[in-house]
Amino acid sequence: MSKLSEFDEYVIAPGETILELLEANCMTQLDLSDKTGMSKKTINEIIKGKAPITTATALKLEYVFNIPASFWNNLESNYRESLERQKDLESIESDLIHLENIPYLEMSKRNWDWIDKTKNAKERVINLRKFFSVASLAFNTELKRKLAFRKKENENFSLESLYCWLRYGEIQSGKIECAKFDIEKLKDKVKEIRKLANQPFLSQYEEIKRLLSECGVSLVYEPHLPHTYVNGVSYKVSCDRAIIMISDRGKRDDILWFTLFHEIAHLIKHSKKEMFIDQEDDLKNDIELEADHYARNVLIEDNIYDEFVKNNTTYTDQIIEDFSSKNNVSTGVVIGRLQRDGIVGWNEFGNLVTRL
């Protein structure tokens, strides 16, 4: 049965129940007026649904019909709620326009909270209102305001898709138990997390998430939505909690590791009020370059890497594997840096790169 069908039905006023009881007891509205001390006009308006059954009226009906006041109060409450739901169905019509750029089908395939599989546009609106925790899709949220000035030159970029992806992260973040955000603890945890970088990121994901939670950071990994072009995001969800979201953009393990430390850099070094979104092909400002520098040096310190490059004019699997082992980092991280620096080609050493 459709979720909307129960609200599409005719709404019955509590007065219908009063009418049935009057008939069953061979009573008229005038008789009820005499027994309750209420005017005949008031009783007639209650029966027609024009006037509500108040708590005082419910008590009087309890005496007359020997039916608890709670029954009448609930009947009235349910009736009024049904009337408001019918009005809400009308407001849903105005929200349908917002469905156009939201990747609802993809979100439902991923079984995101509230996003049930349905082709009914109105049901999608209802589900999205719950997903975003808003009474209308036109309403603003703090998250939406943070994205208000986000622009991307790519004509296929969708701000709505990015908004959905980030909202999913906030929902998942709320499910993670975290200590209070502490920058000093985060700096210390980076050292522990770095020790795991000789393994595939996803195999260490739960442990990384645990370590970050101890310093007030929720880590959420979620494959990117179409048209978002995002690698990672970091920002303060509240004064006591930060969030890092990482996507699978690029489908390479070394990108995940680099993105993780890049986003950690933002939380340690940069404004606690800003949302940092690391997207493909973004022009790098000083803040992003600083985060890149931090991530590179956490994974492989510049002086160690520079010495490695200086001492090798050619590279073999064995040379790279030995360097990786010595520095406790995956071969993919080494290859990724060499490729980004143009020292080896993007088509070289693919066997040493872990792909997702």
N, C-alpha and C positions, 0 to 999 in steps of 0.2 A: 504493500500500500504506500502511496506517495505520502511524504511528510506533510504536504500541504493539504491533502484531502480532508483531514480532520477539521481544518479551518475553513474549508470551502462549504461545509454543510451549514444549513440554516441554524442560526443561533436562537435558542429558546429562552425566553425570559422567565425568571422565577415565578412571575405572576401566573404562568400556565399551570404550575403545580398548585397554586392557591385555588385557581378555578376548579381544578379536578377535585380538590378536597371539599370545596363548597358543594359541588354536585353530589359527591359521595355522602356528605352529611346533610343533604337536603337544606342547605343554607343559602341565603342571598348575600350580596355584598352589604346590604343594609344590616342584616343580622351580624355580619362580621364587624361592622362599624359599631354596633351596640356592644358587642362583646369585648372589643379592644379599646373603645373610647377614641378611636381614630375617625376622622371625617370620611364620609363615603367618597368624596372626591379624591382623597389621598389613597384610599384603597383601590379605587379605579385606576389611578395613575401607576400604582405598583403593579397591578395586574397587566397593564399595557406596556410595562417596562419603561415608563417615563420617569418614575420616581424609584429610588433605591430602597431596598430593605435595610434599614439601619439596625444597629445592635439593639436599640430599644424596641423596635418593631419585631425583631426576631424573638425577643423575650415574650412579647405579647402573643405571638403566634404559637410559641411553645405551650403557653397556658391553654389556648383555645383548641389546638389540634393534638396536644400531647406529643409533639415532635420537638426534639432538642433545639435550642437556639443555635447551636453550632451547625446544625443541618442548614438552617436558613442563611446563616452567615456565609457558609461555604458555597451555597447555591448562588448567592448574590455575587460573591467574589469571583467565582468561575464565570459567571455571566459577563461581568464587567471586563474580565480579562479577555474573554472571547471577542467582545466588541472591539477592544483595543487591538487584538491580533488581526481582526478584519481590516482595521485602519492601517496596520503595519503592512499587510499584503499590498495595499495600495502604494505604500512608500517603496516597496521592493521594485515596483515598476520603474521608478526613477533611478534605481541603482543598476539596472540591467546594462546601461551604457558602459559601466566600469568593467564589465566582463571581457570586453573586446581584446584588451592587451594582456590579460592575465592567463598564464599557461595552466589553466585548471586541470586539463586532462593529464598532463605530465605530473602535476602535483598529486593527483588522485592515484596515479600508478605507483607512486612512491609511498602511498598510505600515510600521508602527513595527517597530523591531528586535525579533526573536523572536516577534512576534505574527502568526503565520501564520493564514491563513483556514482555519478548521475548525469544524465543529459538534460535534465530539467533546469532551465536557466534560473528560475526563481529559487529553486533549491540550492543552486550554486551560490546565489547571492546570500542566502541564509547561512550557508556553511562558511563563506568567506567573512561574513560579519563576525562569526564566532572565532574564526582563525585570527583575524586582526583585532578582536576584542573591541569592536566599534558597533554603534547602533545604525550606522549608515556608512557605505563604502566611500561616500563623499567627505566624511569627516576626516580631519587632520589627526595625526598622531606624532609623538615625538620622533619616532623612527622616520616617518615620512618627511618631517621638517628637516631632518639631518640630510636627507637626499635631495632636498628641493633644488639645490644649485648644482647638482651633479650632472655633468654633460659628457657626452662621448661623441667623437667624430664619426664613429662607425654608424652607418645609417640603420644597421640591423639591431643596434643596442636598444634594449627595452628597460626603461626605468621601473616599470611595473614588475617585470620579472625579477629584477634585482631586489625590489622591495619585498616580494614574496619570499625570496631565498633568505634574506636577512631576518624576516619575521620568523621563519622556521627556526633559525638559529637562536633567536630570543626565547622561543617556546622550549627548545631543547635545553638551553642554558638554565632555565628555571627548574629543570628536573635534576640538575647536578648539585649535589651538596658541596658548598664551598666555604672556605674560611674567609675572613674579611680581607679585602684587597690590600696587599703589602708589597711595595716596590722592592724593598730590600730582600724580602724572602724570594721574590721572583728572580732577582739577580742571582741568588744562590741556587735556585732550582735550575737555572739555565745550565749550570755546570753538570748537574745530574742528568738532565735531558740530553746534553751533548754526548754523554757516554753511550747513549743508545743509537747514535747516528751511524754505527757500522751495520745496522740492521734495516730492513725495509720499514718505512714509516708506519704503514698500516699494521704491521705485526707488533709494533710498539705503541700503537695508538692509545689503548686503555691505560697503559702505564704513564704515558705522557699526560693524559687527561687527569690522572690521579695526582701527579706531581704538581700540575698547574692549579688544580683545585685547592691545594694546600696553601697557595698564596693568593687565592681570591680570583682566579681566572678560569672561566668555563671554556673548554675547548670543544668545538663542534666541527666534525668533518661531514660534509655533504656534497656529493657531485654537483657540478654547476648546472644551473637551469639554462636552457637555450637563450641566447641573446643577452647574457649577463657579462660574459668575458671577464669574469672575476677569478683571481687566484686566492686572495685572502682579504680578510677584514678584521680590524681590531678597534674596540672602543669601550668606554665605560658604560655599562648598562645602568648602573646606579653608583652612588658614592662608595659602596662597599664591594662592588663586583664589576669585573671586566669580562669581555668575551673575545675570543679569537675564533673566527670561522675560516675554514680552509676548504677549497674545492679541488676537484681532480683536473682542473684545466691544465692541459699539456700532457696529461697521462704519463708523467714520469715521477719516479720516487724522489729524485734529487730536487725537483721543483717543490715537492711537498716539504722537504726538510728546509730548503731555503726560505720558503714562504713562512713557515712556522717561526723561524728566528727573525725574519723581517718584521712580522707582526709583533713579536715580543719586544723588538727594539722600539716600536712606536709606543708601547705601554710604558716602557722604562724611561724613554728619552723625551717624549713629545707631549703636547697638550692633552690634558685629561678630559677636555670637553669636546674634542674633535673626533669625528669618525674617519678612520684611515681605510680607504678602499684601494687595494692593489689590483688594478685591472690591466689586461693585456694592451700593449702599445701606448700606455699612458706616458705623457711627457714627464720626465723625472725632475721634480723640484729638489731643493736642497734637503728637505726633510726626507724625501724618498731615497735620495742618494745616501744620506746618513744611515737610514735603515738597511739599505743594501750593503753598505760597508760593514755594519755591525754583523749582519748575517754571514757575510763572507768570512769574516775573521773568527766568528764562533766556530764555523765548520772547519776552516783551514786558515790559520793566521797568515797574514800577508807576507811576512818575512820568510816563513817556511815555504809557502807556495812559490814566492819569487825565486828562492834558492833552488827549488825543484825545477822550475822552468829554465833557469840559468844553466843548470848542469845537464840538461837534456836537449839535444837538437832533434832527436827522433824519439818516438814513443812506441813501446810494445805493450802487450797485455801484461807481461811479467813486471815491467817497470812500474806500470800504474798500480798493479795489485800489491807490489811491495810497498809503494808509497802510501797506499790506502791503509794497509795493515799497520804500518808504522805509526800512522796518525789516527788510527781507530775511527776511520770513516769509510763509508761504502765507496766502491769504485765508481758508482754512478755519480756521486757528488764531485769527485775529481774530474771525471769526463765532462760533466755539465759545466764546470768552471773553465776548463780548457776550451770547450766549444764556444762558450760565451765570449771568451777573450780572443777567439779566432786562431788559437794555436793548433787545434785539430778541427777537422771538418765535422759538420753536423751528421754526416753519413758514416763517420768512423767510430769504431769501438762500440757498436750497438750491442754487442754481446755482453758488455760490462755495465750496461744501463738497465736498471730495473724498471719495467713499464707496468702500468696499472692495467 
